């Protein structure tokens, strides 16, 4: 892979990981508020979606950051050093 391809991957893959994490955190960060009872015995419910509620969604952001770090490390790891070690061991 050449430098331009690596640069494109280094930019777009973390952005994709961010939007996937944002979607997951949006489902986890739901706050449900009950507003008493109406005439039928059904409560009035308000749902607030907050993907940046850190008390509920911190682990989603930590895991997505780890995925980004591991991907960037694997993408830019020096692969030539590993090839040279194989020739030296033979």
N, C-alpha and C positions, 0 to 999 in steps of 0.2 A: 504494500500500500504506500502510495507516495504522500508527501507532506500535505498537499491540499485535501486529499481524502481524509487524512487523519484529523485535520483541522475542522472539516465539516462534521465528522463524527463527534469530535470533542465538543462541538457547540450544540448540535441537535439532539444527541442522545440524552444529555442531562436535562435539556428542556422537556423532552418527552417524559423522562422519569419524574420531573417536577409536576407535570400535568396529571400523570397517573396518581402520584401521591396526593395531589390536591383533590382529586375526585374521591379517593379513599378517605382522606381526612374530612371531607365534606359530609360523608355519610356517618362518620364516627362522631363528629363534633356537633351533633344535633342536641339542642336544648328544648325540652318540651315544657310548656307552661300551661297549667290548668286554670281556667277562669271561672270557677264556680259551676253551678248547675243551671241549666236552662229549664224551661217548663217540661220538655221530655227529660227523662233521666240521663241524658247524654251530656257529658261535660264539654265545655267549649275549650278547644285545644289550640295553642299557637306553637308552631315549630320554628325555631331560629337555627339556621345552618351557619356555623362558624368553623371553617377549617383551620383557623389560626387560634383556636382555644387550646393553649399549650398544655393545660392540665389533662385534657382528654386525648390529644392527638400528638403528643411529643414523640412517641415511639414510631409513628408513621414517618415523621420528618427525620428522625435519627436513622432509620432503616434506609430511607431514600438517599440520604447523604452518604451512607456507607456504600450503597450501590454505585453512586456517582464516583466516589473515590476509587473503588475497586476497578470500575470500568476505565477511568482515566489512567490508573496505574498500569493496567494490562495493555492499554492502547499504546502508551508511550514507553513501555519497558524496553530496555536494550536487548533485542533478541540476538544480536551478533555475538555477544559475550557467551551465550549458551551454546552456540554453534561451535565456537572456538574450543570450548571445554570438551566437546565430544571428540574433536580431532586429537586433542592432547591426550586423552585417556586411552585411545587406541594404540 
